[in-house]
Amino acid sequence: MLESELAEAKVQGKAVRNSRTDKINMLKRELDTEKIKVEHLKNQYFHKLLVCNEIYMFCKIVITRKCVD
């Protein structure tokens, strides 16, 4: 009787550990997905920043030329 209870407890303990491991792995995958999304948004932001900087420099050159003329 005691041996069967011990065996059952081991099986349940292993199932709980597997369940926790599955949850941890799922959360790690979600975190990796969110990191990729953040990196993508960061790249979009820097691209837009560069475009804005180029527009600013162009406008500055045009305004400078207009003032000189």
mmCIF file of the N, C-alpha and C atoms, coordinates in Angstrom:
data_MODEL
# 
_entry.id   MODEL 
# 
loop_
_atom_site.group_PDB 
_atom_site.id 
_atom_site.type_symbol 
_atom_site.label_atom_id 
_atom_site.label_alt_id 
_atom_site.label_comp_id 
_atom_site.label_asym_id 
_atom_site.label_entity_id 
_atom_site.label_seq_id 
_atom_site.pdbx_PDB_ins_code 
_atom_site.Cartn_x 
_atom_site.Cartn_y 
_atom_site.Cartn_z 
_atom_site.occupancy 
_atom_site.B_iso_or_equiv 
_atom_site.pdbx_formal_charge 
_atom_site.auth_seq_id 
_atom_site.auth_comp_id 
_atom_site.auth_asym_id 
_atom_site.auth_atom_id 
_atom_site.pdbx_PDB_model_num 
ATOM 1   N N  . MET A 1 1  ? 0.830  -1.200 0.000   1.00 0.00 ? 1  MET A N  1 
ATOM 2   C CA . MET A 1 1  ? 0.000  0.000  0.000   1.00 0.00 ? 1  MET A CA 1 
ATOM 3   C C  . MET A 1 1  ? 0.862  1.247  0.000   1.00 0.00 ? 1  MET A C  1 
ATOM 4   N N  . LEU A 1 2  ? 1.824  1.272  0.892   1.00 0.00 ? 2  LEU A N  1 
ATOM 5   C CA . LEU A 1 2  ? 2.700  2.439  1.001   1.00 0.00 ? 2  LEU A CA 1 
ATOM 6   C C  . LEU A 1 2  ? 3.512  2.630  -0.272  1.00 0.00 ? 2  LEU A C  1 
ATOM 7   N N  . GLU A 1 3  ? 3.967  1.546  -0.871  1.00 0.00 ? 3  GLU A N  1 
ATOM 8   C CA . GLU A 1 3  ? 4.748  1.633  -2.102  1.00 0.00 ? 3  GLU A CA 1 
ATOM 9   C C  . GLU A 1 3  ? 3.912  2.189  -3.249  1.00 0.00 ? 3  GLU A C  1 
ATOM 10  N N  . SER A 1 4  ? 2.665  1.790  -3.338  1.00 0.00 ? 4  SER A N  1 
ATOM 11  C CA . SER A 1 4  ? 1.805  2.300  -4.417  1.00 0.00 ? 4  SER A CA 1 
ATOM 12  C C  . SER A 1 4  ? 1.518  3.789  -4.207  1.00 0.00 ? 4  SER A C  1 
ATOM 13  N N  . GLU A 1 5  ? 1.340  4.198  -2.959  1.00 0.00 ? 5  GLU A N  1 
ATOM 14  C CA . GLU A 1 5  ? 1.131  5.622  -2.676  1.00 0.00 ? 5  GLU A CA 1 
ATOM 15  C C  . GLU A 1 5  ? 2.383  6.431  -3.024  1.00 0.00 ? 5  GLU A C  1 
ATOM 16  N N  . LEU A 1 6  ? 3.535  5.881  -2.710  1.00 0.00 ? 6  LEU A N  1 
ATOM 17  C CA . LEU A 1 6  ? 4.791  6.546  -3.028  1.00 0.00 ? 6  LEU A CA 1 
ATOM 18  C C  . LEU A 1 6  ? 4.958  6.659  -4.541  1.00 0.00 ? 6  LEU A C  1 
ATOM 19  N N  . ALA A 1 7  ? 4.651  5.579  -5.253  1.00 0.00 ? 7  ALA A N  1 
ATOM 20  C CA . ALA A 1 7  ? 4.747  5.594  -6.713  1.00 0.00 ? 7  ALA A CA 1 
ATOM 21  C C  . ALA A 1 7  ? 3.786  6.634  -7.299  1.00 0.00 ? 7  ALA A C  1 
ATOM 22  N N  . GLU A 1 8  ? 2.570  6.694  -6.761  1.00 0.00 ? 8  GLU A N  1 
ATOM 23  C CA . GLU A 1 8  ? 1.576  7.672  -7.230  1.00 0.00 ? 8  GLU A CA 1 
ATOM 24  C C  . GLU A 1 8  ? 2.049  9.102  -6.957  1.00 0.00 ? 8  GLU A C  1 
ATOM 25  N N  . ALA A 1 9  ? 2.633  9.325  -5.808  1.00 0.00 ? 9  ALA A N  1 
ATOM 26  C CA . ALA A 1 9  ? 3.139  10.658 -5.460  1.00 0.00 ? 9  ALA A CA 1 
ATOM 27  C C  . ALA A 1 9  ? 4.264  11.057 -6.410  1.00 0.00 ? 9  ALA A C  1 
ATOM 28  N N  . LYS A 1 10 ? 5.124  10.105 -6.766  1.00 0.00 ? 10 LYS A N  1 
ATOM 29  C CA . LYS A 1 10 ? 6.204  10.391 -7.711  1.00 0.00 ? 10 LYS A CA 1 
ATOM 30  C C  . LYS A 1 10 ? 5.641  10.769 -9.075  1.00 0.00 ? 10 LYS A C  1 
ATOM 31  N N  . VAL A 1 11 ? 4.640  10.034 -9.523  1.00 0.00 ? 11 VAL A N  1 
ATOM 32  C CA . VAL A 1 11 ? 4.012  10.325 -10.822 1.00 0.00 ? 11 VAL A CA 1 
ATOM 33  C C  . VAL A 1 11 ? 3.379  11.706 -10.794 1.00 0.00 ? 11 VAL A C  1 
ATOM 34  N N  . GLN A 1 12 ? 2.662  12.029 -9.730  1.00 0.00 ? 12 GLN A N  1 
ATOM 35  C CA . GLN A 1 12 ? 2.025  13.339 -9.623  1.00 0.00 ? 12 GLN A CA 1 
ATOM 36  C C  . GLN A 1 12 ? 3.070  14.453 -9.550  1.00 0.00 ? 12 GLN A C  1 
ATOM 37  N N  . GLY A 1 13 ? 4.125  14.202 -8.796  1.00 0.00 ? 13 GLY A N  1 
ATOM 38  C CA . GLY A 1 13 ? 5.198  15.195 -8.695  1.00 0.00 ? 13 GLY A CA 1 
ATOM 39  C C  . GLY A 1 13 ? 5.852  15.449 -10.046 1.00 0.00 ? 13 GLY A C  1 
ATOM 40  N N  . LYS A 1 14 ? 6.058  14.388 -10.797 1.00 0.00 ? 14 LYS A N  1 
ATOM 41  C CA . LYS A 1 14 ? 6.660  14.530 -12.122 1.00 0.00 ? 14 LYS A CA 1 
ATOM 42  C C  . LYS A 1 14 ? 5.719  15.291 -13.054 1.00 0.00 ? 14 LYS A C  1 
ATOM 43  N N  . ALA A 1 15 ? 4.430  15.019 -12.957 1.00 0.00 ? 15 ALA A N  1 
ATOM 44  C CA . ALA A 1 15 ? 3.446  15.728 -13.782 1.00 0.00 ? 15 ALA A CA 1 
ATOM 45  C C  . ALA A 1 15 ? 3.437  17.213 -13.446 1.00 0.00 ? 15 ALA A C  1 
ATOM 46  N N  . VAL A 1 16 ? 3.532  17.546 -12.169 1.00 0.00 ? 16 VAL A N  1 
ATOM 47  C CA . VAL A 1 16 ? 3.558  18.949 -11.748 1.00 0.00 ? 16 VAL A CA 1 
ATOM 48  C C  . VAL A 1 16 ? 4.818  19.623 -12.278 1.00 0.00 ? 16 VAL A C  1 
ATOM 49  N N  . ARG A 1 17 ? 5.956  18.952 -12.165 1.00 0.00 ? 17 ARG A N  1 
ATOM 50  C CA . ARG A 1 17 ? 7.213  19.518 -12.671 1.00 0.00 ? 17 ARG A CA 1 
ATOM 51  C C  . ARG A 1 17 ? 7.144  19.728 -14.182 1.00 0.00 ? 17 ARG A C  1 
ATOM 52  N N  . ASN A 1 18 ? 6.590  18.748 -14.901 1.00 0.00 ? 18 ASN A N  1 
ATOM 53  C CA . ASN A 1 18 ? 6.452  18.876 -16.352 1.00 0.00 ? 18 ASN A CA 1 
ATOM 54  C C  . ASN A 1 18 ? 5.530  20.040 -16.708 1.00 0.00 ? 18 ASN A C  1 
ATOM 55  N N  . SER A 1 19 ? 4.456  20.182 -15.947 1.00 0.00 ? 19 SER A N  1 
ATOM 56  C CA . SER A 1 19 ? 3.516  21.274 -16.185 1.00 0.00 ? 19 SER A CA 1 
ATOM 57  C C  . SER A 1 19 ? 4.204  22.620 -15.965 1.00 0.00 ? 19 SER A C  1 
ATOM 58  N N  . ARG A 1 20 ? 4.978  22.726 -14.888 1.00 0.00 ? 20 ARG A N  1 
ATOM 59  C CA . ARG A 1 20 ? 5.700  23.977 -14.610 1.00 0.00 ? 20 ARG A CA 1 
ATOM 60  C C  . ARG A 1 20 ? 6.732  24.257 -15.695 1.00 0.00 ? 20 ARG A C  1 
ATOM 61  N N  . THR A 1 21 ? 7.428  23.209 -16.111 1.00 0.00 ? 21 THR A N  1 
ATOM 62  C CA . THR A 1 21 ? 8.430  23.372 -17.168 1.00 0.00 ? 21 THR A CA 1 
ATOM 63  C C  . THR A 1 21 ? 7.774  23.839 -18.459 1.00 0.00 ? 21 THR A C  1 
ATOM 64  N N  . ASP A 1 22 ? 6.615  23.269 -18.780 1.00 0.00 ? 22 ASP A N  1 
ATOM 65  C CA . ASP A 1 22 ? 5.884  23.685 -19.981 1.00 0.00 ? 22 ASP A CA 1 
ATOM 66  C C  . ASP A 1 22 ? 5.472  25.154 -19.881 1.00 0.00 ? 22 ASP A C  1 
ATOM 67  N N  . LYS A 1 23 ? 4.999  25.561 -18.706 1.00 0.00 ? 23 LYS A N  1 
ATOM 68  C CA . LYS A 1 23 ? 4.603  26.958 -18.516 1.00 0.00 ? 23 LYS A CA 1 
ATOM 69  C C  . LYS A 1 23 ? 5.799  27.884 -18.646 1.00 0.00 ? 23 LYS A C  1 
ATOM 70  N N  . ILE A 1 24 ? 6.922  27.498 -18.059 1.00 0.00 ? 24 ILE A N  1 
ATOM 71  C CA . ILE A 1 24 ? 8.148  28.312 -18.147 1.00 0.00 ? 24 ILE A CA 1 
ATOM 72  C C  . ILE A 1 24 ? 8.586  28.439 -19.603 1.00 0.00 ? 24 ILE A C  1 
ATOM 73  N N  . ASN A 1 25 ? 8.576  27.336 -20.327 1.00 0.00 ? 25 ASN A N  1 
ATOM 74  C CA . ASN A 1 25 ? 8.982  27.371 -21.740 1.00 0.00 ? 25 ASN A CA 1 
ATOM 75  C C  . ASN A 1 25 ? 8.035  28.228 -22.563 1.00 0.00 ? 25 ASN A C  1 
ATOM 76  N N  . MET A 1 26 ? 6.740  28.152 -22.276 1.00 0.00 ? 26 MET A N  1 
ATOM 77  C CA . MET A 1 26 ? 5.765  28.970 -22.986 1.00 0.00 ? 26 MET A CA 1 
ATOM 78  C C  . MET A 1 26 ? 6.027  30.455 -22.713 1.00 0.00 ? 26 MET A C  1 
ATOM 79  N N  . LEU A 1 27 ? 6.288  30.795 -21.447 1.00 0.00 ? 27 LEU A N  1 
ATOM 80  C CA . LEU A 1 27 ? 6.567  32.186 -21.100 1.00 0.00 ? 27 LEU A CA 1 
ATOM 81  C C  . LEU A 1 27 ? 7.862  32.678 -21.740 1.00 0.00 ? 27 LEU A C  1 
ATOM 82  N N  . LYS A 1 28 ? 8.856  31.816 -21.826 1.00 0.00 ? 28 LYS A N  1 
ATOM 83  C CA . LYS A 1 28 ? 10.109 32.186 -22.496 1.00 0.00 ? 28 LYS A CA 1 
ATOM 84  C C  . LYS A 1 28 ? 9.862  32.475 -23.977 1.00 0.00 ? 28 LYS A C  1 
ATOM 85  N N  . ARG A 1 29 ? 9.041  31.640 -24.624 1.00 0.00 ? 29 ARG A N  1 
ATOM 86  C CA . ARG A 1 29 ? 8.723  31.881 -26.038 1.00 0.00 ? 29 ARG A CA 1 
ATOM 87  C C  . ARG A 1 29 ? 7.981  33.201 -26.205 1.00 0.00 ? 29 ARG A C  1 
ATOM 88  N N  . GLU A 1 30 ? 7.025  33.480 -25.309 1.00 0.00 ? 30 GLU A N  1 
ATOM 89  C CA . GLU A 1 30 ? 6.292  34.743 -25.369 1.00 0.00 ? 30 GLU A CA 1 
ATOM 90  C C  . GLU A 1 30 ? 7.237  35.926 -25.176 1.00 0.00 ? 30 GLU A C  1 
ATOM 91  N N  . LEU A 1 31 ? 8.167  35.795 -24.241 1.00 0.00 ? 31 LEU A N  1 
ATOM 92  C CA . LEU A 1 31 ? 9.138  36.858 -23.995 1.00 0.00 ? 31 LEU A CA 1 
ATOM 93  C C  . LEU A 1 31 ? 10.008 37.083 -25.229 1.00 0.00 ? 31 LEU A C  1 
ATOM 94  N N  . ASP A 1 32 ? 10.461 36.004 -25.859 1.00 0.00 ? 32 ASP A N  1 
ATOM 95  C CA . ASP A 1 32 ? 11.265 36.136 -27.080 1.00 0.00 ? 32 ASP A CA 1 
ATOM 96  C C  . ASP A 1 32 ? 10.472 36.834 -28.178 1.00 0.00 ? 32 ASP A C  1 
ATOM 97  N N  . THR A 1 33 ? 9.188  36.488 -28.303 1.00 0.00 ? 33 THR A N  1 
ATOM 98  C CA . THR A 1 33 ? 8.328  37.132 -29.303 1.00 0.00 ? 33 THR A CA 1 
ATOM 99  C C  . THR A 1 33 ? 8.204  38.618 -29.027 1.00 0.00 ? 33 THR A C  1 
ATOM 100 N N  . GLU A 1 34 ? 8.010  38.977 -27.758 1.00 0.00 ? 34 GLU A N  1 
ATOM 101 C CA . GLU A 1 34 ? 7.890  40.395 -27.398 1.00 0.00 ? 34 GLU A CA 1 
ATOM 102 C C  . GLU A 1 34 ? 9.205  41.135 -27.633 1.00 0.00 ? 34 GLU A C  1 
ATOM 103 N N  . LYS A 1 35 ? 10.323 40.483 -27.361 1.00 0.00 ? 35 LYS A N  1 
ATOM 104 C CA . LYS A 1 35 ? 11.628 41.111 -27.623 1.00 0.00 ? 35 LYS A CA 1 
ATOM 105 C C  . LYS A 1 35 ? 11.788 41.404 -29.106 1.00 0.00 ? 35 LYS A C  1 
ATOM 106 N N  . ILE A 1 36 ? 11.364 40.471 -29.953 1.00 0.00 ? 36 ILE A N  1 
ATOM 107 C CA . ILE A 1 36 ? 11.439 40.673 -31.405 1.00 0.00 ? 36 ILE A CA 1 
ATOM 108 C C  . ILE A 1 36 ? 10.557 41.846 -31.813 1.00 0.00 ? 36 ILE A C  1 
ATOM 109 N N  . LYS A 1 37 ? 9.347  41.923 -31.246 1.00 0.00 ? 37 LYS A N  1 
ATOM 110 C CA . LYS A 1 37 ? 8.452  43.046 -31.559 1.00 0.00 ? 37 LYS A CA 1 
ATOM 111 C C  . LYS A 1 37 ? 9.066  44.376 -31.146 1.00 0.00 ? 37 LYS A C  1 
ATOM 112 N N  . VAL A 1 38 ? 9.657  44.412 -29.965 1.00 0.00 ? 38 VAL A N  1 
ATOM 113 C CA . VAL A 1 38 ? 10.284 45.646 -29.473 1.00 0.00 ? 38 VAL A CA 1 
ATOM 114 C C  . VAL A 1 38 ? 11.448 46.038 -30.381 1.00 0.00 ? 38 VAL A C  1 
ATOM 115 N N  . GLU A 1 39 ? 12.259 45.076 -30.766 1.00 0.00 ? 39 GLU A N  1 
ATOM 116 C CA . GLU A 1 39 ? 13.397 45.358 -31.650 1.00 0.00 ? 39 GLU A CA 1 
ATOM 117 C C  . GLU A 1 39 ? 12.903 45.911 -32.986 1.00 0.00 ? 39 GLU A C  1 
ATOM 118 N N  . HIS A 1 40 ? 11.825 45.336 -33.502 1.00 0.00 ? 40 HIS A N  1 
ATOM 119 C CA . HIS A 1 40 ? 11.251 45.810 -34.766 1.00 0.00 ? 40 HIS A CA 1 
ATOM 120 C C  . HIS A 1 40 ? 10.751 47.246 -34.624 1.00 0.00 ? 40 HIS A C  1 
ATOM 121 N N  . LEU A 1 41 ? 10.050 47.538 -33.541 1.00 0.00 ? 41 LEU A N  1 
ATOM 122 C CA . LEU A 1 41 ? 9.555  48.900 -33.312 1.00 0.00 ? 41 LEU A CA 1 
ATOM 123 C C  . LEU A 1 41 ? 10.703 49.880 -33.144 1.00 0.00 ? 41 LEU A C  1 
ATOM 124 N N  . LYS A 1 42 ? 11.753 49.451 -32.463 1.00 0.00 ? 42 LYS A N  1 
ATOM 125 C CA . LYS A 1 42 ? 12.926 50.303 -32.277 1.00 0.00 ? 42 LYS A CA 1 
ATOM 126 C C  . LYS A 1 42 ? 13.566 50.623 -33.627 1.00 0.00 ? 42 LYS A C  1 
ATOM 127 N N  . ASN A 1 43 ? 13.665 49.623 -34.486 1.00 0.00 ? 43 ASN A N  1 
ATOM 128 C CA . ASN A 1 43 ? 14.231 49.840 -35.816 1.00 0.00 ? 43 ASN A CA 1 
ATOM 129 C C  . ASN A 1 43 ? 13.365 50.795 -36.632 1.00 0.00 ? 43 ASN A C  1 
ATOM 130 N N  . GLN A 1 44 ? 12.045 50.645 -36.533 1.00 0.00 ? 44 GLN A N  1 
ATOM 131 C CA . GLN A 1 44 ? 11.144 51.563 -37.230 1.00 0.00 ? 44 GLN A CA 1 
ATOM 132 C C  . GLN A 1 44 ? 11.327 52.988 -36.723 1.00 0.00 ? 44 GLN A C  1 
ATOM 133 N N  . TYR A 1 45 ? 11.449 53.141 -35.420 1.00 0.00 ? 45 TYR A N  1 
ATOM 134 C CA . TYR A 1 45 ? 11.632 54.457 -34.819 1.00 0.00 ? 45 TYR A CA 1 
ATOM 135 C C  . TYR A 1 45 ? 12.918 55.113 -35.333 1.00 0.00 ? 45 TYR A C  1 
ATOM 136 N N  . PHE A 1 46 ? 14.020 54.362 -35.328 1.00 0.00 ? 46 PHE A N  1 
ATOM 137 C CA . PHE A 1 46 ? 15.286 54.930 -35.778 1.00 0.00 ? 46 PHE A CA 1 
ATOM 138 C C  . PHE A 1 46 ? 15.257 55.253 -37.269 1.00 0.00 ? 46 PHE A C  1 
ATOM 139 N N  . HIS A 1 47 ? 14.556 54.434 -38.051 1.00 0.00 ? 47 HIS A N  1 
ATOM 140 C CA . HIS A 1 47 ? 14.419 54.730 -39.471 1.00 0.00 ? 47 HIS A CA 1 
ATOM 141 C C  . HIS A 1 47 ? 13.669 56.043 -39.663 1.00 0.00 ? 47 HIS A C  1 
ATOM 142 N N  . LYS A 1 48 ? 12.570 56.214 -38.940 1.00 0.00 ? 48 LYS A N  1 
ATOM 143 C CA . LYS A 1 48 ? 11.798 57.458 -39.039 1.00 0.00 ? 48 LYS A CA 1 
ATOM 144 C C  . LYS A 1 48 ? 12.617 58.644 -38.559 1.00 0.00 ? 48 LYS A C  1 
ATOM 145 N N  . LEU A 1 49 ? 13.395 58.434 -37.538 1.00 0.00 ? 49 LEU A N  1 
ATOM 146 C CA . LEU A 1 49 ? 14.257 59.501 -37.021 1.00 0.00 ? 49 LEU A CA 1 
ATOM 147 C C  . LEU A 1 49 ? 15.282 59.920 -38.081 1.00 0.00 ? 49 LEU A C  1 
ATOM 148 N N  . LEU A 1 50 ? 15.867 58.956 -38.760 1.00 0.00 ? 50 LEU A N  1 
ATOM 149 C CA . LEU A 1 50 ? 16.825 59.270 -39.820 1.00 0.00 ? 50 LEU A CA 1 
ATOM 150 C C  . LEU A 1 50 ? 16.163 60.026 -40.966 1.00 0.00 ? 50 LEU A C  1 
ATOM 151 N N  . VAL A 1 51 ? 14.963 59.596 -41.342 1.00 0.00 ? 51 VAL A N  1 
ATOM 152 C CA . VAL A 1 51 ? 14.238 60.278 -42.413 1.00 0.00 ? 51 VAL A CA 1 
ATOM 153 C C  . VAL A 1 51 ? 13.938 61.721 -42.003 1.00 0.00 ? 51 VAL A C  1 
ATOM 154 N N  . CYS A 1 52 ? 13.487 61.919 -40.783 1.00 0.00 ? 52 CYS A N  1 
ATOM 155 C CA . CYS A 1 52 ? 13.204 63.267 -40.284 1.00 0.00 ? 52 CYS A CA 1 
ATOM 156 C C  . CYS A 1 52 ? 14.471 64.119 -40.268 1.00 0.00 ? 52 CYS A C  1 
ATOM 157 N N  . ASN A 1 53 ? 15.571 63.527 -39.890 1.00 0.00 ? 53 ASN A N  1 
ATOM 158 C CA . ASN A 1 53 ? 16.835 64.255 -39.874 1.00 0.00 ? 53 ASN A CA 1 
ATOM 159 C C  . ASN A 1 53 ? 17.235 64.666 -41.289 1.00 0.00 ? 53 ASN A C  1 
ATOM 160 N N  . GLU A 1 54 ? 17.050 63.777 -42.260 1.00 0.00 ? 54 GLU A N  1 
ATOM 161 C CA . GLU A 1 54 ? 17.367 64.108 -43.648 1.00 0.00 ? 54 GLU A CA 1 
ATOM 162 C C  . GLU A 1 54 ? 16.476 65.242 -44.152 1.00 0.00 ? 54 GLU A C  1 
ATOM 163 N N  . ILE A 1 55 ? 15.194 65.195 -43.818 1.00 0.00 ? 55 ILE A N  1 
ATOM 164 C CA . ILE A 1 55 ? 14.270 66.268 -44.223 1.00 0.00 ? 55 ILE A CA 1 
ATOM 165 C C  . ILE A 1 55 ? 14.690 67.582 -43.581 1.00 0.00 ? 55 ILE A C  1 
ATOM 166 N N  . TYR A 1 56 ? 15.036 67.540 -42.308 1.00 0.00 ? 56 TYR A N  1 
ATOM 167 C CA . TYR A 1 56 ? 15.494 68.737 -41.603 1.00 0.00 ? 56 TYR A CA 1 
ATOM 168 C C  . TYR A 1 56 ? 16.727 69.328 -42.274 1.00 0.00 ? 56 TYR A C  1 
ATOM 169 N N  . MET A 1 57 ? 17.707 68.490 -42.587 1.00 0.00 ? 57 MET A N  1 
ATOM 170 C CA . MET A 1 57 ? 18.932 68.975 -43.225 1.00 0.00 ? 57 MET A CA 1 
ATOM 171 C C  . MET A 1 57 ? 18.642 69.566 -44.595 1.00 0.00 ? 57 MET A C  1 
ATOM 172 N N  . PHE A 1 58 ? 17.751 68.929 -45.338 1.00 0.00 ? 58 PHE A N  1 
ATOM 173 C CA . PHE A 1 58 ? 17.376 69.447 -46.657 1.00 0.00 ? 58 PHE A CA 1 
ATOM 174 C C  . PHE A 1 58 ? 16.733 70.827 -46.513 1.00 0.00 ? 58 PHE A C  1 
ATOM 175 N N  . CYS A 1 59 ? 15.781 70.953 -45.582 1.00 0.00 ? 59 CYS A N  1 
ATOM 176 C CA . CYS A 1 59 ? 15.108 72.228 -45.362 1.00 0.00 ? 59 CYS A CA 1 
ATOM 177 C C  . CYS A 1 59 ? 16.103 73.300 -44.915 1.00 0.00 ? 59 CYS A C  1 
ATOM 178 N N  . LYS A 1 60 ? 17.022 72.934 -44.086 1.00 0.00 ? 60 LYS A N  1 
ATOM 179 C CA . LYS A 1 60 ? 18.033 73.870 -43.605 1.00 0.00 ? 60 LYS A CA 1 
ATOM 180 C C  . LYS A 1 60 ? 18.873 74.399 -44.768 1.00 0.00 ? 60 LYS A C  1 
ATOM 181 N N  . ILE A 1 61 ? 19.255 73.497 -45.668 1.00 0.00 ? 61 ILE A N  1 
ATOM 182 C CA . ILE A 1 61 ? 20.038 73.902 -46.842 1.00 0.00 ? 61 ILE A CA 1 
ATOM 183 C C  . ILE A 1 61 ? 19.222 74.831 -47.732 1.00 0.00 ? 61 ILE A C  1 
ATOM 184 N N  . VAL A 1 62 ? 17.975 74.477 -47.969 1.00 0.00 ? 62 VAL A N  1 
ATOM 185 C CA . VAL A 1 62 ? 17.108 75.298 -48.825 1.00 0.00 ? 62 VAL A CA 1 
ATOM 186 C C  . VAL A 1 62 ? 16.908 76.677 -48.212 1.00 0.00 ? 62 VAL A C  1 
ATOM 187 N N  . ILE A 1 63 ? 16.638 76.744 -46.928 1.00 0.00 ? 63 ILE A N  1 
ATOM 188 C CA . ILE A 1 63 ? 16.417 78.023 -46.257 1.00 0.00 ? 63 ILE A CA 1 
ATOM 189 C C  . ILE A 1 63 ? 17.703 78.858 -46.273 1.00 0.00 ? 63 ILE A C  1 
ATOM 190 N N  . THR A 1 64 ? 18.832 78.206 -46.053 1.00 0.00 ? 64 THR A N  1 
ATOM 191 C CA . THR A 1 64 ? 20.105 78.915 -46.085 1.00 0.00 ? 64 THR A CA 1 
ATOM 192 C C  . THR A 1 64 ? 20.351 79.511 -47.458 1.00 0.00 ? 64 THR A C  1 
ATOM 193 N N  . ARG A 1 65 ? 20.086 78.766 -48.508 1.00 0.00 ? 65 ARG A N  1 
ATOM 194 C CA . ARG A 1 65 ? 20.267 79.265 -49.883 1.00 0.00 ? 65 ARG A CA 1 
ATOM 195 C C  . ARG A 1 65 ? 19.327 80.420 -50.170 1.00 0.00 ? 65 ARG A C  1 
ATOM 196 N N  . LYS A 1 66 ? 18.082 80.321 -49.694 1.00 0.00 ? 66 LYS A N  1 
ATOM 197 C CA . LYS A 1 66 ? 17.115 81.391 -49.935 1.00 0.00 ? 66 LYS A CA 1 
ATOM 198 C C  . LYS A 1 66 ? 17.572 82.672 -49.243 1.00 0.00 ? 66 LYS A C  1 
ATOM 199 N N  . CYS A 1 67 ? 18.124 82.534 -48.039 1.00 0.00 ? 67 CYS A N  1 
ATOM 200 C CA . CYS A 1 67 ? 18.582 83.696 -47.280 1.00 0.00 ? 67 CYS A CA 1 
ATOM 201 C C  . CYS A 1 67 ? 19.812 84.331 -47.937 1.00 0.00 ? 67 CYS A C  1 
ATOM 202 N N  . VAL A 1 68 ? 20.679 83.505 -48.532 1.00 0.00 ? 68 VAL A N  1 
ATOM 203 C CA . VAL A 1 68 ? 21.891 84.024 -49.163 1.00 0.00 ? 68 VAL A CA 1 
ATOM 204 C C  . VAL A 1 68 ? 21.558 84.766 -50.453 1.00 0.00 ? 68 VAL A C  1 
ATOM 205 N N  . ASP A 1 69 ? 20.575 84.209 -51.175 1.00 0.00 ? 69 ASP A N  1 
ATOM 206 C CA . ASP A 1 69 ? 20.177 84.843 -52.461 1.00 0.00 ? 69 ASP A CA 1 
ATOM 207 C C  . ASP A 1 69 ? 19.483 86.112 -52.263 1.00 0.00 ? 69 ASP A C  1 
# 
